Amino acid sequence: MNSLRLFVLTVVCAVLATPVASAAAPAESSVSSCTAPRQALVQRRVSEEAARGLPTLISFVNRTQSIYQLRLADAVALLDAERERRDACVVASASAASD
């Protein structure tokens, strides 16, 4: 019963916080194109575990595969996409600085 209460409380807080967060969000024109996008919980956890090392990432994926439905190849693809986004941002920043 406690887990059901926690779930309902989480959903209610998320629903109530959505209008507040959208009203306080800055305009898109003022946000730089290189700001990090908001990551889902799974993406953040994968990034955190990858920062700790490859064995830790593999262990995390194997441990949570039934929860997140995430395979090791998917985790690597998430990390590669984030690295490509960062590299593109660095190149864009360097070309803007050289102009």
C-alpha atoms as one frame of an Amber mdcrd trajectory, in Angstrom:
protein
   0.000   0.000   0.000   2.887   2.371   0.730   4.285   1.950  -2.768   0.877
   2.815  -4.234   0.718   5.966  -2.109   4.223   6.931  -3.175   3.347   6.382
  -6.831   0.180   8.483  -6.581   2.032  11.235  -4.723   4.761  11.266  -7.382
   2.226  11.503 -10.191   0.311  14.287  -8.454   3.502  16.274  -7.837   4.568
  15.850 -11.456   1.181  16.994 -12.737   1.107  19.999 -10.439   4.712  20.984
 -11.206   4.298  20.889 -14.993   2.386  24.166 -15.368   4.770  25.912 -12.965
   7.841  24.664 -14.817   6.470  25.624 -18.213   5.578  29.137 -17.042   9.033
  29.706 -15.566  10.932  28.357 -18.569  13.063  30.900 -20.411  12.387  31.750
 -24.022  13.996  29.453 -26.571  15.804  32.312 -28.314  17.831  33.078 -25.205
  18.978  29.491 -24.760  22.239  28.550 -26.432  22.176  25.776 -28.986  24.877
  23.917 -27.051  23.065  23.588 -23.760  22.644  20.033 -22.613  19.190  18.647
 -23.314  17.149  17.311 -20.449  17.903  13.663 -20.017  15.542  10.938 -18.961
  16.261   9.055 -15.755  17.686   6.088 -17.655  20.025   8.304 -19.682  21.301
  10.045 -16.560  21.867   6.754 -14.774  23.694   5.277 -17.770  25.918   8.368
 -17.975  26.687   8.216 -14.257  27.552   4.536 -14.374  29.675   4.980 -17.517
  31.654   7.691 -15.737  32.560   5.122 -13.094  33.986   2.729 -15.680  33.059
   0.018 -18.141  32.712  -2.844 -15.611  30.340  -0.706 -13.550  28.257   0.136
 -16.621  28.022  -3.522 -17.629  27.020  -4.488 -14.108  24.374  -1.733 -14.003
  22.865  -2.770 -17.338  22.759  -6.437 -16.360  21.253  -5.612 -12.955  18.539
  -3.308 -14.275  17.770  -4.912 -17.629  14.383  -6.181 -16.500  13.449  -2.765
 -15.076  14.574  -0.396 -17.832  14.431  -2.865 -20.768  17.897  -1.626 -21.712
  20.577  -3.728 -23.338  24.271  -2.948 -23.300  24.155  -1.997 -27.000  21.381
   0.516 -26.226  23.419   2.008 -23.378  26.440   2.378 -25.645  24.249   4.002
 -28.316  22.989   6.524 -25.726  26.538   7.374 -24.732  27.688   7.656 -28.355
  24.830  10.018 -29.201  25.704  12.228 -26.230  29.385  12.294 -27.224  28.494
  13.180 -30.819  26.287  16.030 -29.589  29.102  17.339 -27.380  31.657  17.065
 -30.202  29.373  18.962 -32.584  28.932  21.652 -29.947  32.696  21.981 -29.457
  33.237  22.276 -33.216  30.476  24.877 -33.508  31.901  26.848 -30.572  35.418
  26.707 -32.005  34.272  27.893 -35.420  32.257  30.719 -33.838  35.284  31.771
 -31.757  37.592  31.803 -34.781  35.230  34.053 -36.765
